[in-house]
């Protein structure tokens, strides 16, 4: 009975811990940290202080709740030692809970006695707030593990887990970094409130801004980057470690991620009112707990590992013979080349639209390499997840993940190395927004297109094709560190062009898709419905390619000139002509002709905009 009740007690302690943490945030946000003066553990030098000041009540209330928490932790440790044998993992993590609790109390004492509370704006306070946050997360983690193992959770196995181990721990480390940036941002919101969002941005980017202000603009981008990483890894864990616990906790991670992003946007739009800060922090704690549960369930003994499975007798021809050519093939270089071209041609357009100097050669090179790495990582992960489909399709049956010239586990290691390298390179050479957008394209392709849509609906390419529209955003952000309306027009051109391009190809390889069971449009609705959709999207593509005519750059001039207009008229005229011709006569030679032309169309349209230097239409 003791063991049965223990896990219920531990889960309850976890809930109480989150409540205490939120209470501590209220102390900081209400500037009540000095409510007990420079006294600890007493308040104003007394056991029960005078309650005439509100901030004294707030600070004393928080101290009382933490004292109760300390007693509850002692009860947890005693229970663990009475209920489990020596060296059992429940005992070990319970001792960890006690240790982190002691450190937490010591940090609180240090903040009070060093007067790093109230209105203090020092760097020292920011550092100690960050340390406080890290210890708080570790405390939450220890209680979560005590509850998980106390309820019968299996022991962990790290050996033989491949990429999944360090991918999950990378997410945990990234979330800790995100928590630090959040703690500093919250402190900045408390000490430097703004009357409006624009005023806050002016404060943050002012040359005289303090460290606490200058960090604030980075937190949303860090949050998006970490969230995308966690979303990607959670989706892969659910696919590659298919157990009920992994699926449940993976869904929990995704649900909290969506809620946290919504709360973050509201917090930003509403200028971080105290109540919204508290909700945001509570969700951050849940996000951390959800990731820990996903990690321990994915690495538990006995969980199946899909990437270790083989594909049968056809999949043994190249085992152990991987060379650099196979690893290059994992990245699908021919597919990436056009994506890179749209990113690189977007860069001079961005510079001209922004009224700045032309991008340097080194920036072009960094964007080309970084984006290639991100897209290559997405393609490599795609090959691992679609080995069964590739085996069934004639044109993909010789891919290195199918022949196992590169085992799936090695392909995943390669993909994650490319992903991390891409993010570091693009952030270092360009900016965080650029790196985040490349990661967003990768996550969208893997999670939305490959895992959610491709095997389920013929609209897979309509929605999932957005992944291929991220490159011009990456190139644009690398130059300007923002995204203007014209950048989103470039995104829209590729987004609407993709169905024309891909469905023309799908007509050519319809039999392959049918054999693999992929519900591409020509398979499920026939070629007539496909050519109708191709014609429809060709018209939409031509329409959005005219949108730049209505936009102006920051210098007040038109963003495109007569050269682009002439090129767009010719290119769109040919696109519409070929699409309508295919509509009138749906056959494979015309589909092949449209497919090849669509690549030329996109390349020349972006090139025309890049070289167009005309002004003042």
C-alpha positions as CSV (number, residue, x, y, z in Angstrom):
1,X,0.0,0.0,0.0
2,X,2.9,2.3,0.8
3,X,4.3,2.0,-2.7
4,X,0.9,2.4,-4.3
5,X,0.2,5.6,-2.4
6,X,3.7,7.0,-2.9
7,X,3.4,7.9,-6.5
8,X,0.1,9.7,-5.8
9,X,1.8,11.7,-3.1
10,X,4.7,12.5,-5.5
11,X,2.4,13.7,-8.3
12,X,0.6,15.9,-5.7
13,X,4.0,17.2,-4.5
14,X,4.8,18.1,-8.1
15,X,1.6,20.1,-8.5
16,X,2.3,21.9,-5.2
17,X,5.8,22.6,-6.4
18,X,4.5,24.3,-9.5
19,X,2.2,26.4,-7.4
20,X,5.1,27.5,-5.1
21,X,7.2,28.4,-8.2
22,X,4.3,30.5,-9.6
23,X,4.0,32.2,-6.2
24,X,7.7,33.0,-6.3
25,X,7.3,34.5,-9.7
26,X,4.5,36.7,-8.3
27,X,6.9,37.9,-5.6
28,X,9.4,39.0,-8.3
29,X,6.8,40.4,-10.7
30,X,5.1,42.5,-7.9
31,X,8.5,43.7,-6.7
32,X,7.8,42.3,-3.3
33,X,11.1,40.4,-2.9
34,X,12.3,43.0,-0.3
35,X,9.0,42.7,1.7
36,X,10.8,41.1,4.6
37,X,13.8,43.4,4.5
38,X,17.3,42.1,4.6
39,X,16.3,39.2,6.9
40,X,16.3,35.5,6.4
41,X,14.7,33.1,7.5
42,X,12.9,35.6,9.7
43,X,10.7,38.4,8.1
44,X,11.5,41.9,9.2
45,X,13.4,40.3,12.1
46,X,10.3,38.6,13.4
47,X,8.8,35.1,13.2
48,X,5.4,36.6,12.2
49,X,5.9,40.1,10.8
50,X,3.6,43.1,10.9
51,X,1.1,42.7,8.0
52,X,0.6,46.4,7.4
53,X,2.5,46.4,4.0
54,X,1.2,44.3,1.1
55,X,4.6,43.4,-0.2
56,X,5.5,42.0,3.3
57,X,2.4,39.8,3.2
58,X,3.3,38.6,-0.3
59,X,6.9,37.8,0.6
60,X,6.0,36.1,3.9
61,X,3.3,34.1,2.2
62,X,5.8,32.8,-0.3
63,X,8.3,31.9,2.5
64,X,5.6,30.1,4.4
65,X,4.6,28.0,1.3
66,X,8.3,27.1,0.8
67,X,8.6,26.0,4.5
68,X,5.6,23.7,4.0
69,X,7.2,22.4,0.8
70,X,10.4,21.6,2.8
71,X,8.4,19.4,5.2
72,X,6.6,17.7,2.3
73,X,10.0,16.9,0.7
74,X,11.2,15.4,4.0
75,X,8.1,13.2,4.1
76,X,8.8,12.1,0.5
77,X,12.4,11.1,1.3
78,X,11.4,9.1,4.5
79,X,8.6,7.4,2.5
80,X,11.1,6.4,-0.3
81,X,13.6,5.0,2.2
82,X,10.9,3.0,4.0
83,X,9.3,1.7,0.8
84,X,12.2,0.8,-1.4
85,X,15.4,-1.2,-1.1
86,X,18.8,0.3,-0.9
87,X,20.1,1.9,-4.2
88,X,16.7,1.7,-5.8
89,X,16.2,4.6,-8.3
90,X,13.2,5.9,-6.3
91,X,15.5,6.4,-3.3
92,X,18.2,8.0,-5.4
93,X,15.9,10.6,-7.0
94,X,14.2,11.3,-3.7
95,X,17.6,12.3,-2.3
96,X,18.1,14.4,-5.3
97,X,14.8,16.2,-4.5
98,X,16.1,16.9,-1.0
99,X,19.4,18.2,-2.3
100,X,17.8,20.5,-4.9
101,X,15.4,21.8,-2.2
102,X,18.3,22.7,0.0
103,X,20.1,24.5,-2.8
104,X,16.8,26.3,-3.7
105,X,16.5,27.6,-0.1
106,X,20.1,28.7,-0.1
107,X,19.7,30.6,-3.4
108,X,16.6,32.4,-2.0
109,X,18.6,33.3,1.1
110,X,21.4,34.6,-1.0
111,X,19.1,36.8,-3.1
112,X,17.6,38.3,0.1
113,X,20.7,38.9,2.0
114,X,22.6,40.3,-1.0
115,X,19.6,42.6,-1.8
116,X,19.2,41.1,-5.3
117,X,15.5,41.7,-5.1
118,X,12.9,44.5,-5.6
119,X,14.3,47.2,-7.9
120,X,17.8,45.8,-8.2
121,X,18.9,45.9,-11.9
122,X,22.4,44.4,-11.6
123,X,24.0,41.8,-13.8
124,X,24.6,39.8,-10.6
125,X,20.8,39.5,-10.1
126,X,20.3,38.3,-13.6
127,X,23.0,35.6,-13.1
128,X,21.5,34.4,-9.8
129,X,18.0,34.4,-11.2
130,X,19.2,32.2,-14.0
131,X,20.9,29.8,-11.5
132,X,17.6,29.9,-9.5
133,X,15.7,28.9,-12.6
134,X,18.1,26.0,-13.5
135,X,17.9,24.6,-10.0
136,X,14.1,24.9,-10.0
137,X,13.9,22.9,-13.2
138,X,16.2,20.2,-11.8
139,X,14.0,20.1,-8.7
140,X,10.9,19.6,-10.8
141,X,12.7,16.9,-12.8
142,X,13.7,15.0,-9.7
143,X,10.1,15.0,-8.3
144,X,8.8,14.0,-11.8
145,X,11.2,11.0,-11.8
146,X,10.3,10.0,-8.3
147,X,6.6,10.0,-9.3
148,X,7.2,8.2,-12.6
149,X,9.4,5.4,-11.1
150,X,7.2,5.3,-8.0
151,X,4.3,4.4,-10.2
152,X,6.1,1.5,-11.8
153,X,8.1,3.2,-14.6
154,X,10.8,1.0,-16.1
155,X,14.5,1.6,-15.7
156,X,16.3,3.5,-18.4
157,X,18.6,2.0,-21.0
158,X,21.0,4.3,-22.8
159,X,23.2,1.9,-24.7
160,X,22.0,0.9,-28.1
161,X,19.5,3.8,-28.3
162,X,21.4,5.6,-31.1
163,X,20.5,9.1,-32.0
164,X,17.4,9.2,-29.8
165,X,19.4,9.5,-26.6
166,X,21.2,12.7,-27.4
167,X,18.3,14.1,-29.4
168,X,16.1,13.9,-26.3
169,X,18.9,15.2,-24.1
170,X,19.6,18.0,-26.6
171,X,15.9,19.0,-26.2
172,X,16.2,19.1,-22.4
173,X,19.4,21.2,-22.5
174,X,17.8,23.6,-25.0
175,X,14.8,23.9,-22.8
176,X,17.0,24.8,-19.9
177,X,18.7,27.5,-22.0
178,X,15.2,28.7,-23.0
179,X,14.2,28.9,-19.3
180,X,17.3,31.0,-18.6
181,X,16.4,33.5,-21.3
182,X,12.8,33.5,-20.0
183,X,13.9,34.3,-16.5
184,X,16.0,37.2,-17.7
185,X,13.3,38.4,-20.0
186,X,10.7,38.3,-17.2
187,X,13.0,40.3,-14.9
188,X,13.4,42.9,-17.7
189,X,9.6,43.1,-18.1
190,X,9.4,43.7,-14.3
191,X,12.1,46.4,-14.1
192,X,11.5,48.1,-17.5
193,X,7.8,48.1,-18.3
194,X,6.7,49.7,-21.5
195,X,3.4,51.6,-22.3
196,X,3.3,49.9,-25.8
197,X,4.9,47.2,-27.8
198,X,6.6,49.8,-30.1
199,X,8.0,51.7,-27.1
200,X,9.3,48.5,-25.6
201,X,11.1,47.6,-28.9
202,X,12.6,51.1,-29.0
203,X,13.8,50.6,-25.4
204,X,15.3,47.2,-26.2
205,X,17.2,48.3,-29.3
206,X,18.4,51.6,-27.9
207,X,22.2,52.0,-27.6
208,X,21.7,52.9,-23.9
209,X,19.6,49.8,-23.2
210,X,20.6,47.7,-20.2
211,X,21.5,44.0,-20.5
212,X,18.1,43.0,-19.3
213,X,16.4,45.0,-22.0
214,X,18.7,44.0,-24.9
215,X,18.1,40.3,-24.2
216,X,14.3,40.6,-24.4
217,X,13.9,40.5,-28.2
218,X,15.9,37.2,-28.4
219,X,13.6,35.3,-26.1
220,X,10.7,34.8,-28.6
221,X,13.1,33.6,-31.3
222,X,14.9,31.2,-28.8
223,X,11.4,30.0,-27.8
224,X,10.4,29.3,-31.4
225,X,13.7,27.5,-32.1
226,X,13.6,25.3,-29.0
227,X,9.9,24.6,-29.6
228,X,10.6,23.5,-33.2
229,X,13.4,21.2,-32.0
230,X,11.2,19.7,-29.3
231,X,8.3,19.3,-31.7
232,X,10.5,17.5,-34.2
233,X,12.1,15.1,-31.7
234,X,8.7,14.4,-30.0
235,X,7.2,13.5,-33.4
236,X,10.2,11.2,-34.2
237,X,10.1,9.6,-30.8
238,X,6.4,8.7,-31.3
239,X,7.3,7.2,-34.7
240,X,10.5,5.4,-33.8
241,X,9.7,4.4,-30.2
242,X,6.0,3.2,-30.7
243,X,4.7,2.6,-27.2
244,X,1.6,3.8,-25.5
245,X,3.6,5.8,-22.9
246,X,5.7,7.5,-25.7
247,X,2.6,8.4,-27.7
248,X,0.8,9.8,-24.7
249,X,3.7,11.9,-23.5
250,X,4.6,12.9,-27.0
251,X,1.1,14.3,-27.5
252,X,1.3,16.0,-24.1
253,X,4.6,17.7,-25.2
254,X,3.0,18.9,-28.4
255,X,-0.2,20.1,-26.6
256,X,1.8,22.1,-24.0
257,X,4.0,23.5,-26.7
258,X,1.0,24.9,-28.6
259,X,-0.4,26.3,-25.4
260,X,2.9,27.8,-24.4
261,X,3.4,29.5,-27.8
262,X,-0.1,31.0,-27.6
263,X,0.5,32.2,-24.1
264,X,3.8,33.7,-25.2
265,X,2.1,35.6,-28.0
266,X,-0.5,36.9,-25.6
267,X,2.2,37.8,-23.1
268,X,4.0,39.8,-25.8
269,X,0.9,41.5,-27.1
270,X,-0.5,42.4,-23.7
271,X,2.9,43.7,-22.5
272,X,3.4,41.0,-19.9
273,X,0.8,41.7,-17.2
274,X,1.6,39.8,-14.0
275,X,-1.2,37.2,-14.3
276,X,-0.1,36.4,-17.9
277,X,3.5,36.0,-16.7
278,X,2.4,33.5,-14.1
279,X,0.4,31.4,-16.7
280,X,3.4,31.5,-19.0
281,X,5.7,30.3,-16.3
282,X,3.3,27.5,-15.2
283,X,3.2,26.3,-18.8
284,X,7.0,26.4,-19.0
285,X,7.1,24.1,-16.0
286,X,4.6,21.7,-17.6
287,X,6.7,21.8,-20.9
288,X,9.7,20.7,-19.0
289,X,7.9,18.0,-17.1
290,X,6.3,16.7,-20.3
291,X,9.7,16.5,-22.0
292,X,11.1,14.5,-19.0
293,X,8.2,12.1,-19.2
294,X,8.7,11.7,-22.9
295,X,12.4,11.1,-22.4
296,X,12.1,8.4,-19.7
297,X,9.3,6.6,-21.6
298,X,11.2,6.6,-24.9
299,X,14.4,5.3,-23.3
300,X,12.7,2.8,-21.0
301,X,13.7,-0.9,-21.1
302,X,11.7,-2.9,-23.6
303,X,10.5,-0.1,-25.9
304,X,10.8,-1.2,-29.6
305,X,13.2,0.7,-31.8
306,X,11.8,1.0,-35.3
307,X,15.0,2.2,-36.9
308,X,16.7,-1.1,-36.1
309,X,14.2,-3.0,-38.2
310,X,15.3,-4.3,-41.7
311,X,13.3,-4.2,-44.9
312,X,13.8,-7.7,-46.1
313,X,16.0,-9.5,-48.6
314,X,16.3,-6.6,-50.9
315,X,17.8,-4.4,-48.2
316,X,21.1,-6.2,-47.7
317,X,23.0,-5.4,-50.9
318,X,25.1,-2.6,-49.6
319,X,25.4,-3.1,-45.9
320,X,28.8,-1.9,-44.6
321,X,29.8,-0.3,-47.9
322,X,28.7,3.3,-47.2
323,X,30.9,6.0,-48.8
324,X,30.7,9.7,-49.0
325,X,28.5,9.4,-52.2
326,X,25.8,7.6,-50.2
327,X,25.8,10.3,-47.6
328,X,25.5,13.0,-50.2
329,X,22.6,11.0,-51.7
330,X,20.9,11.2,-48.4
331,X,20.6,14.9,-48.7
332,X,19.0,14.8,-52.2
333,X,21.3,17.5,-53.8
334,X,19.3,17.8,-57.0
335,X,16.1,18.6,-55.1
336,X,17.9,21.1,-52.9
337,X,19.6,23.0,-55.7
338,X,16.5,24.9,-56.7
339,X,15.7,25.7,-53.1
340,X,19.1,27.1,-52.6
341,X,18.7,29.2,-55.7
342,X,15.5,30.8,-54.4
343,X,17.3,31.7,-51.1
344,X,20.3,33.2,-52.7
345,X,18.4,35.2,-55.2
346,X,16.1,36.5,-52.4
347,X,19.2,38.0,-50.7
348,X,19.9,40.9,-53.2
349,X,16.2,41.6,-53.3
350,X,16.2,41.9,-49.6
351,X,19.2,44.2,-49.5
352,X,17.7,46.5,-52.2
353,X,14.3,46.5,-50.5
354,X,16.0,47.4,-47.2
355,X,18.1,50.2,-48.8
356,X,21.3,48.5,-47.6
357,X,24.5,47.4,-49.2
358,X,24.8,44.2,-51.2
359,X,25.4,41.0,-49.1
360,X,28.9,39.9,-48.8
361,X,30.3,36.8,-50.5
362,X,30.9,35.2,-47.1
363,X,27.2,35.7,-46.2
364,X,26.1,34.1,-49.5
365,X,28.4,31.2,-48.8
366,X,27.2,30.7,-45.2
367,X,23.5,30.8,-46.2
368,X,24.2,28.3,-49.0
369,X,26.0,25.9,-46.8
370,X,23.7,26.3,-43.8
371,X,20.5,26.0,-45.8
372,X,21.9,23.0,-47.7
373,X,22.7,21.3,-44.3
374,X,19.2,22.0,-43.0
375,X,17.4,20.8,-46.1
376,X,19.8,17.8,-46.3
377,X,18.9,16.9,-42.7
378,X,15.2,17.0,-43.6
379,X,15.7,14.8,-46.6
380,X,17.8,12.3,-44.6
381,X,15.2,12.0,-41.9
382,X,12.6,11.6,-44.6
383,X,14.5,8.7,-46.1
384,X,14.6,6.9,-42.7
385,X,10.9,7.4,-42.1
386,X,9.8,6.4,-45.6
387,X,12.0,3.3,-46.1
388,X,9.0,1.1,-46.7
389,X,7.6,3.5,-49.3
390,X,10.9,3.9,-51.0
391,X,11.3,0.1,-51.2
392,X,7.9,-0.2,-53.0
393,X,8.7,2.5,-55.5
394,X,10.9,1.8,-58.5
395,X,12.6,5.2,-58.7
396,X,13.6,5.2,-54.9
397,X,14.4,1.5,-54.3
398,X,18.1,2.1,-54.5
399,X,18.3,4.8,-51.9
400,X,21.0,4.1,-49.3
401,X,18.5,3.7,-46.5
402,X,16.6,1.1,-48.5
403,X,19.7,-0.9,-49.5
404,X,21.1,-0.3,-46.0
405,X,24.4,1.0,-47.4
406,X,23.7,3.5,-44.7
407,X,21.8,2.0,-41.7
408,X,18.8,4.0,-40.5
409,X,20.6,4.8,-37.2
410,X,23.6,6.2,-39.0
411,X,21.4,8.2,-41.3
412,X,19.7,9.8,-38.2
413,X,23.0,10.6,-36.6
414,X,24.1,12.3,-39.9
415,X,20.8,14.2,-40.1
416,X,20.9,15.6,-36.6
417,X,24.6,16.6,-37.0
418,X,23.6,18.5,-40.1
419,X,20.7,20.1,-38.3
420,X,22.7,21.3,-35.4
421,X,25.6,22.4,-37.6
422,X,23.2,24.4,-39.8
423,X,21.6,26.2,-36.9
424,X,25.0,27.2,-35.4
425,X,26.4,28.3,-38.7
426,X,23.3,30.4,-39.7
427,X,23.1,32.0,-36.3
428,X,26.8,32.8,-36.2
429,X,27.1,34.0,-39.7
430,X,23.8,35.7,-40.1
431,X,21.3,35.9,-37.2
432,X,19.0,33.9,-35.0
433,X,15.9,34.6,-37.1
434,X,17.6,33.1,-40.1
435,X,18.6,30.0,-38.2
436,X,15.2,29.6,-36.7
437,X,13.5,29.8,-40.2
438,X,15.8,27.1,-41.6
439,X,14.9,24.9,-38.6
440,X,11.2,25.7,-39.2
441,X,11.4,24.5,-42.8
442,X,13.1,21.3,-41.7
443,X,10.5,20.6,-38.9
444,X,7.6,21.4,-41.2
445,X,8.8,19.0,-43.9
446,X,9.4,16.2,-41.4
447,X,6.5,16.6,-39.0
448,X,3.7,18.1,-41.1
449,X,4.4,16.7,-44.6
450,X,6.2,13.4,-44.0
451,X,4.6,12.2,-40.7
452,X,1.1,13.8,-40.7
453,X,0.0,14.3,-44.3
454,X,1.8,12.3,-46.9
455,X,0.2,8.9,-46.1
456,X,-3.2,10.3,-45.2
457,X,-4.5,12.8,-47.8
458,X,-4.1,13.9,-51.4
459,X,-3.8,17.5,-50.1
460,X,-0.4,16.5,-48.6
461,X,1.5,18.6,-51.2
462,X,-0.8,21.6,-50.9
463,X,-0.1,22.0,-47.2
464,X,3.2,20.2,-46.8
465,X,4.7,22.0,-49.8
466,X,5.0,25.1,-47.6
467,X,8.3,23.5,-46.4
468,X,9.9,24.3,-49.7
469,X,8.8,27.9,-49.5
470,X,11.0,28.7,-46.4
471,X,14.3,29.1,-48.3
472,X,13.6,32.7,-49.6
473,X,12.6,33.6,-46.0
474,X,15.9,32.3,-44.8
475,X,17.9,34.3,-47.4
476,X,15.8,37.4,-46.7
477,X,16.3,37.2,-42.9
478,X,20.0,36.6,-43.3
479,X,20.3,40.1,-44.9
480,X,17.8,42.2,-43.0
481,X,17.0,40.3,-39.8
482,X,13.3,40.8,-40.4
483,X,10.6,39.6,-42.8
484,X,8.9,42.3,-44.9
485,X,5.7,41.8,-47.0
486,X,7.8,41.1,-50.1
487,X,9.6,38.2,-48.3
488,X,6.2,36.7,-47.6
489,X,5.2,37.2,-51.3
490,X,8.3,35.2,-52.3
491,X,7.1,32.5,-49.8
492,X,3.7,32.6,-51.4
493,X,5.0,32.2,-54.9
494,X,6.7,29.0,-54.1
495,X,3.8,27.8,-52.0
496,X,1.3,28.1,-54.9
497,X,3.9,27.0,-57.5
498,X,4.6,23.7,-55.7
499,X,1.3,21.9,-56.6
500,X,1.8,22.7,-60.3
501,X,5.3,21.4,-60.2
502,X,4.7,18.3,-58.0
503,X,1.4,17.1,-59.4
504,X,2.9,17.2,-62.9
505,X,5.6,14.8,-61.6
506,X,2.9,12.8,-59.8
507,X,1.2,12.1,-63.1
508,X,4.5,10.7,-64.4
509,X,5.0,8.3,-61.4
510,X,1.4,7.6,-60.5
511,X,2.0,3.9,-60.7
512,X,4.8,4.1,-58.2
513,X,2.6,6.0,-55.7
514,X,-0.2,3.5,-56.2
515,X,2.0,0.6,-55.6
516,X,3.3,2.2,-52.4
517,X,-0.1,3.2,-51.2
518,X,0.6,6.9,-51.1
519,X,-2.7,8.9,-51.7
520,X,-1.3,11.4,-54.3
521,X,-4.0,13.3,-56.2
522,X,-3.6,11.3,-59.5
523,X,-3.9,8.0,-57.6
524,X,-7.0,8.8,-55.6
525,X,-8.9,11.2,-58.0
526,X,-7.4,10.5,-61.4
527,X,-5.5,12.5,-63.9
528,X,-8.5,14.7,-65.0
529,X,-8.9,16.0,-61.4
530,X,-5.2,16.5,-61.2
531,X,-4.9,18.6,-64.3
532,X,-7.8,20.8,-63.2
533,X,-6.0,21.5,-59.9
534,X,-2.7,22.1,-61.8
535,X,-4.5,24.8,-64.0
536,X,-6.1,26.3,-60.9
537,X,-2.8,26.7,-59.1
538,X,-1.0,27.9,-62.2
539,X,-3.5,30.8,-62.3
540,X,-2.9,31.5,-58.6
541,X,0.9,31.4,-59.1
542,X,0.7,33.9,-61.9
543,X,-1.6,36.2,-59.8
544,X,0.7,36.2,-56.7
545,X,3.8,36.8,-58.9
546,X,2.2,40.2,-59.8
547,X,1.9,41.2,-56.1
548,X,5.4,42.8,-56.0
549,X,4.0,45.5,-58.3
550,X,1.9,46.8,-55.4
551,X,4.7,47.0,-52.9
552,X,7.3,49.6,-52.1
553,X,10.7,49.3,-50.5
554,X,11.8,51.3,-47.4
555,X,13.1,54.0,-49.7
556,X,9.6,54.6,-51.1
557,X,10.3,53.2,-54.5
558,X,8.7,50.2,-56.2
559,X,10.4,46.9,-55.3
560,X,10.4,45.7,-58.9
561,X,10.9,47.4,-62.2
562,X,10.2,46.8,-65.9
563,X,12.7,44.0,-66.2
564,X,10.8,41.9,-63.7
565,X,7.5,42.8,-65.1
566,X,8.5,41.8,-68.6
567,X,10.0,38.5,-67.4
568,X,7.0,37.7,-65.2
569,X,4.6,38.3,-68.2
570,X,6.6,36.0,-70.4
571,X,7.2,33.3,-67.8
572,X,3.6,33.2,-66.5
573,X,2.3,33.2,-70.1
574,X,4.2,30.1,-70.8
575,X,3.2,28.5,-67.5
576,X,-0.4,29.1,-68.2
577,X,-0.1,27.9,-71.7
578,X,1.5,24.6,-70.8
579,X,-0.9,24.1,-67.9
580,X,-3.9,24.7,-70.1
581,X,-2.5,22.4,-72.8
582,X,-2.2,19.7,-70.2
583,X,-5.7,20.4,-69.1
584,X,-7.0,19.9,-72.7
585,X,-4.9,16.8,-73.2
586,X,-3.9,15.0,-70.0
587,X,-1.0,12.8,-71.0
588,X,2.5,12.0,-69.7
589,X,4.6,13.8,-72.4
590,X,2.8,17.1,-71.7
591,X,3.1,16.5,-67.9
592,X,6.8,15.9,-68.3
593,X,7.1,19.1,-70.3
594,X,5.3,21.1,-67.7
595,X,7.3,19.5,-64.9
596,X,10.6,20.5,-66.5
597,X,9.4,24.0,-67.4
598,X,8.1,24.6,-63.9
599,X,11.7,24.4,-62.6
600,X,12.9,26.8,-65.2
601,X,10.0,29.1,-64.4
602,X,10.8,29.4,-60.7
603,X,14.5,29.9,-61.3
604,X,14.1,32.6,-63.9
605,X,11.3,34.4,-62.0
606,X,13.5,34.7,-58.9
607,X,16.5,35.6,-61.0
608,X,14.6,38.3,-62.8
609,X,13.6,39.9,-59.4
610,X,17.2,39.6,-58.2
611,X,18.8,41.4,-61.1
612,X,16.1,43.9,-61.5
613,X,17.5,47.3,-60.6
614,X,14.8,49.6,-62.0
615,X,13.3,52.2,-59.7
616,X,10.5,54.7,-59.7
617,X,7.9,53.0,-61.9
